[in-house]
């Protein structure tokens, strides 16, 4: 768990077993490790935005996580540039 992001209300805490169960069940767009712990982007964040008829932009990902997301979600539009957080 990345306590800094949780404290800033940018993430919800999740224990190891919850993270592994979510991974097995395909709940995440991408997950990656930070010095403070693991970060996982849930698929339902896109569902909320796209269901409202809006476009979504995911910014601030490390390059490796962005590349994994692009490879695993080939139907997403990729701008070809890194946009920092």
N, C-alpha and C positions, 0 to 999 in steps of 0.2 A: 504494500500500500504506500502510495506517495503522500505522506502526511501533509506536506506543504500545499499540494493541490486540494486535498480534502479540506484543509483549514481555510483556503480561499474560496471554498464552495464551487470549485471547478471539477470536482470528482466526488464519487461516493466510495466509502470504504468497502472493501471486498476481501474476505479471507481467501487463503490459498485454495481451499476446497470449492468455494463458489466460483473462483476464476477457472479452475480446471473443469468443473461441470459445465460452465458456460462455453468454454472452448470445445468440449466434446459435443455439445448440442448445437454448435454453430451460431451462437448468439452474437459473435463479434465480427466487425468488419476487419479489424486488425488489432494486434496487441504487441506491446514492446516494453522492454525493461528500461527503467531510468535509474539513476543513482538512488532515488528515494523509494523505488519499488516498481511494480508493474502497472502499466496503463493499458486499458482495453477500451476500444470504441465500440459501443453496442450498435447493432444494426437498427434498432428501433429509433435511434436518433435521426437516421435518414427517413424512416417511415413517417415520423412526425412532420418533418420539413417538406418532403415531397408530397405528402397527402394534403398539405395546405396549399399546394400549387406553386411552391417556391423552389428556386434552385438552391443547392447546398454547396458550400465551399469548405473543405477541410484544410485548415492551415496549421502550421506549427509542428508538423510531424517531422521526426528525424528522417533523413534521406532513405535509410534502409526500410523503415516502416512505410513510407510513401510508396516505395517501389513494390513492396509486398502487396499493399492495397491495390495498386494499379494492376499487378499481375493476377490477383485473386478476384478482382471485380472489373473484368474487361469491358463491361457495359457502361462503366462510369466514364465521364469525360475527363481527360487529363490535359492540363494546360501546358505541360512541358516545362514548367518553371517552378522553383521552390519559392513558396511564400512564407516567410517567417511569421511566427506568432505575434 
